[in-house]
Structure formats: structure tokens, C-alpha cells
Amino acid sequence: MTQIPTVKLNDGHDIPQLGFGVFKVDPAETERIVTDALEAGYRHIDTAAIYGNEQGVGAALAKSGIPRDELFVTTKLWNSDQGTQSALDAIDLSLEKLGLDRVDLYLIHWPRPDLDLYVETWAAMEQIRDAGKATSIGVSNFHVPHLEKLAAASSVVPAINQIELHPTFQQRELRAYGAEHGIAIEAWGPLGQGKYDLFGMTPIADAAAAHGVTPAQVVIRWHLQSGIIVFPKSNSAERIGENIDVFGFELTGDQMAAIDALDAGNRVGADPDTATF
């Protein structure tokens, strides 16, 4: 089986650097698709309450027979559940759906600065961790001012900040802040969510041809070599297998630099400063 490298988090726990995401995976198909991912060698699964597919993830995990200590499971607190009691109730519901007594990582999904509840919610996340319901806690889609507001109110630094990140939107300020403060960076939408012709871009296409791999494999490899935790998603067993088969080649310094140069501030998802869903 593929040996996936791990990243050491600021709380001392390890996270597999390459995982499998289930954003927009049909709940009715989730068990089958996650089963395919586990059979391909993935042990890190990323879901969220709002995805509606935690139950399917849990069913696949249970059916797999893989020991719990070999799995890394992430879920996320949805915006409508921010606030102390709501967050405490939400983790219990997620654990029930997943069929687990704890998750390895629990994230605040969005800051929702208009609600101004994320600092209170972070205190609840600490309670959740201390109760053993989440091994590590972190955030998603937090900008530097959001992180600084947490830091002013709590000595607990998020283990992870999961953010939109792909070659034309590289989030260098957030990555630098994370490096300075010990916050590991995870990329969602690492392949651009198909919203632009990422795979046709010359540095990516050329690297794929040079190594005899797919453009998607090149982009995943770029994330890994950049020190980013990444979890591509696919409904296709063939592509699920391809996306984990990225450890037999290494991008050269020139190839990495050429992809780095694609950064264009091209956000394709919602802006955390203004998102109100």
C-alpha cells in the first residue's frame, strides 16, 4: 500500500498529508466512493456536517475493518451551529452519524464575521477537544484578522487552517502566517474545482508530459512539495487511484517555480470576509 507522509501538528499529533475529500459527494453514493478511496490506500477522510454525507462516510469506515488508529477523520461545524451550546450539540450529532466516539480533527467551517460568534465557538471547540470528542481542533477559511482575534482571546492555536488553495490562488499571506504561528495549511479545491483550465496551463501540462503523469497528479504533487495538506475528491475509482499515485516522481525546482508563478489571486469560491450562507 502507498506510504503517505504525515505532517506534525502543533499539538503533537500527526495528519496524513494526502487525504480524500467528499465535498459534493452524493450522500447515496458516499459509502461506495469512500470504500473505493480506502481500498486505494487513503486513510485520511475529510467531510463536514453541511455535506450531508457523514453517515455514508461512517458506514464505509465501519465496513472497511481498518483499525481506528490507522484512520484520520475530519468533520466541520456548520455556520448555523456556531455558539457554545450549539457547537457542543453539533459534535455529538456528527459523531452519531459517523459512528465514532471521536474525530481526529474538528474545524469551524467558516468564520462568519457578520455573526461574530467564532471566538465564543472556539472556546467550545476547546471544550470538545478536552472532552475527548476531537483529538485536534482547527479552523477553515479564516483570514489573518480572524486568526488574530482568536489569538487575542485564547492561548490555544488552531492546529489547521483549511483554505481555498490551488495554483492560481496560492494564499501566500495566510501560508506565511501559518508558518510563523505553527498552523498547518490544508487546501480545499486543490485542483481549482474545474472552474478554469488549470490542466491546460503550460507549466502543468509540460510537467505532466515530462514525468509521464496526468496534470492532476502534477498539481497534487505541487501541493505536497509545497508542504500543504491536500485532499482531492473524485467519484471515479480510476481517478481516486490516480490521485494517490503521486509518490513515484518529484517535480524539479524549475517545475515548482513555474507553477508558483501561476499565482494570480484567482479565488473561485466564496470570500470568507463576506460569505453569509
C-alpha positions in Angstrom: 0.0 0.0 0.0 1.1 3.6 -0.7 3.1 5.1 2.2 1.6 8.6 2.7 3.8 11.1 4.5 2.5 12.8 7.6 2.6 16.4 8.9 3.2 17.0 12.6 0.6 19.4 14.0 1.2 22.0 16.7 -0.5 19.8 19.3 1.9 16.9 18.7 -0.5 14.8 16.6 0.2 13.6 13.0 -2.0 14.1 10.0 -1.6 12.2 6.7 -0.6 14.9 4.1 -2.7 13.4 1.4 -6.4 12.6 2.1 -9.7 12.1 0.4 -12.5 14.8 0.4 -16.2 14.2 0.0 -17.5 17.7 -0.8 -20.5 17.5 -3.1 -20.4 13.7 -3.0 -24.0 12.4 -3.2 -24.9 11.0 0.2 -26.4 8.0 -1.5 -23.1 7.3 -3.2 -20.8 8.2 -0.3 -20.3 4.7 1.2 -19.3 3.3 -2.2 -17.0 6.1 -3.1 -15.3 6.3 0.3 -14.9 2.5 0.2 -13.1 2.9 -3.2 -10.8 5.5 -1.6 -10.0 3.3 1.4 -9.3 0.4 -1.0 -7.0 2.6 -3.0 -5.0 3.4 0.2 -6.4 6.6 1.6 -6.6 6.7 5.4 -7.5 10.4 5.8 -11.1 11.3 5.0 -12.4 14.9 5.1 -16.2 15.5 5.5 -18.4 18.2 7.1 -21.9 18.4 8.7 -23.2 20.5 5.8 -22.2 17.9 3.2 -24.9 15.7 4.4 -22.8 12.6 3.9 -21.2 11.9 7.3 -23.4 8.8 7.7 -22.1 7.3 4.4 -18.5 8.1 5.5 -19.1 6.3 8.8 -20.7 3.3 7.1 -17.7 2.9 4.8 -15.3 3.2 7.7 -17.1 0.6 9.7 -17.4 -1.8 6.7 -13.7 -1.4 5.9 -12.5 -3.2 9.1 -9.5 -0.8 9.1 -8.3 -0.3 12.7 -9.5 3.1 14.1 -5.9 4.1 14.9 -5.0 3.8 11.3 -7.7 6.3 10.2 -7.8 10.1 10.3 -11.3 11.6 10.1 -12.1 15.3 9.8 -15.5 16.9 10.1 -16.6 20.5 10.4 -19.0 22.6 12.4 -21.5 24.4 10.2 -22.2 28.1 10.4 -25.7 27.8 11.9 -24.2 25.8 14.8 -21.8 28.5 15.9 -22.2 29.4 19.6 -21.3 27.4 22.7 -24.3 25.1 23.2 -25.0 24.7 19.5 -21.4 23.6 18.9 -21.4 21.1 21.8 -24.6 19.6 20.4 -23.3 19.6 16.8 -20.3 17.5 17.5 -22.5 14.9 19.2 -24.7 14.7 16.1 -21.7 14.4 13.8 -20.2 11.6 15.9 -23.5 9.8 15.9 -23.8 10.0 12.1 -20.1 8.9 11.7 -20.5 6.1 14.2 -17.4 7.3 16.1 -16.6 8.3 19.6 -14.2 11.0 18.4 -12.9 12.6 15.3 -9.3 13.3 14.7 -9.9 16.9 13.6 -12.8 19.2 14.1 -12.9 22.5 12.3 -15.0 25.7 12.4 -16.1 25.6 8.8 -16.3 29.4 8.1 -15.7 32.4 10.4 -18.9 34.2 9.5 -17.7 37.6 10.9 -21.2 39.0 10.5 -22.3 36.7 13.2 -19.3 37.5 15.4 -19.6 34.1 17.2 -16.3 32.4 16.2 -14.4 33.4 19.3 -17.1 32.0 21.5 -17.3 29.0 19.3 -13.5 28.5 19.6 -13.9 28.2 23.3 -16.5 25.5 22.7 -14.1 23.7 20.4 -11.6 23.7 23.2 -14.2 22.0 25.4 -14.9 19.5 22.7 -11.2 18.6 22.5 -10.9 18.4 26.3 -13.8 16.0 26.4 -12.0 13.7 24.0 -14.5 14.1 21.2 -11.9 15.7 18.9 -8.2 14.9 19.0 -7.2 18.2 17.3 -9.2 21.3 16.6 -8.8 24.0 13.9 -10.5 26.3 11.6 -11.4 26.7 7.9 -11.5 29.7 5.7 -10.1 32.0 8.4 -8.1 35.1 7.2 -5.3 36.7 9.3 -7.6 39.1 11.2 -9.9 36.2 12.2 -6.9 34.2 13.4 -5.5 37.3 15.3 -8.9 37.7 17.0 -8.7 34.1 18.2 -5.2 34.6 19.4 -6.2 37.6 21.4 -8.8 35.6 23.2 -7.2 32.1 23.6 -3.9 30.5 24.1 -4.9 27.6 22.0 -3.6 28.0 18.5 -5.6 26.2 15.7 -3.8 23.1 14.5 -5.1 23.6 11.0 -6.4 26.3 8.7 -8.2 24.7 5.7 -8.4 27.2 2.9 -9.1 27.5 -0.8 -5.7 27.0 -2.4 -4.7 26.0 -5.9 -2.0 27.1 -8.4 -3.7 30.4 -9.4 -4.8 31.2 -5.8 -1.9 30.4 -3.6 -2.8 32.3 -0.4 0.8 33.3 0.4 -0.1 35.7 3.2 -2.1 33.0 5.0 0.5 30.4 4.5 3.2 32.7 5.9 1.1 33.5 8.9 0.5 29.8 9.4 4.2 29.0 9.2 5.0 31.8 11.7 2.4 30.6 14.2 2.6 26.8 13.8 -0.8 26.5 11.9 -0.7 23.8 9.3 -2.3 24.6 5.9 -4.8 22.4 4.2 -6.0 23.1 0.6 -9.6 22.7 -0.4 -10.4 22.9 -4.1 -6.7 21.9 -4.8 -7.5 21.3 -8.5 -9.5 24.5 -8.9 -12.8 22.7 -8.8 -12.9 22.5 -12.6 -13.7 26.3 -12.7 -10.8 27.2 -15.0 -8.5 25.4 -17.4 -5.8 24.6 -14.8 -4.7 21.4 -16.5 -4.1 23.2 -19.8 -1.7 25.7 -18.3 1.7 25.3 -19.9 3.8 24.6 -16.7 1.4 21.9 -15.6 0.9 20.3 -19.0 4.7 20.4 -19.6 5.5 18.8 -16.2 2.9 16.1 -16.8 4.4 15.3 -20.2 7.9 15.3 -18.7 7.1 12.8 -16.0 4.5 10.7 -17.9 1.7 11.5 -15.4 -1.6 13.4 -15.5 -1.9 17.1 -15.0 -3.9 16.4 -11.8 -1.1 14.3 -10.5 1.3 17.2 -11.1 -0.9 19.7 -9.2 -1.3 17.3 -6.3 2.5 16.8 -6.3 3.0 20.6 -6.3 0.8 20.9 -3.2 2.7 18.1 -1.4 6.2 19.5 -2.2 4.9 22.9 -1.0 4.2 21.4 2.4 0.4 21.7 2.0 -2.0 19.1 3.3 -4.3 18.2 0.3 -7.4 16.0 -0.2 -8.6 15.9 -3.8 -12.0 14.4 -4.5 -13.4 12.3 -7.3 -16.3 10.0 -7.9 -14.3 7.8 -10.2 -12.4 4.8 -8.8 -9.8 5.2 -11.6 -9.1 8.9 -10.7 -9.2 8.1 -7.0 -6.4 5.7 -7.6 -4.5 8.1 -9.9 -4.7 10.9 -7.3 -2.9 8.8 -4.6 -0.3 7.6 -7.1 1.9 10.7 -6.8 4.9 9.4 -4.9 6.8 7.9 -7.8 8.0 11.2 -9.2 9.2 14.5 -8.0 8.8 17.9 -9.6 12.1 19.7 -10.3 12.9 23.1 -8.8 12.3 24.8 -12.1 8.9 23.0 -12.5 7.9 24.1 -9.0 8.9 27.6 -9.7 6.9 27.7 -12.9 3.8 26.6 -11.2 4.4 29.0 -8.3 4.5 31.8 -11.0 0.8 31.0 -11.9 -0.5 32.7 -8.8 -3.0 35.3 -9.9 -5.3 35.9 -7.0 -7.9 33.8 -8.7 -10.4 33.0 -6.0 -13.1 30.6 -7.3 -15.0 30.1 -4.1 -16.7 32.4 -1.6 -14.8 35.1 0.2 -14.7 34.4 4.0 -15.0 38.1 4.8 -18.4 38.4 3.1 -19.8 34.9 2.9 -23.2 34.7 4.8 -24.5 31.3 4.0 
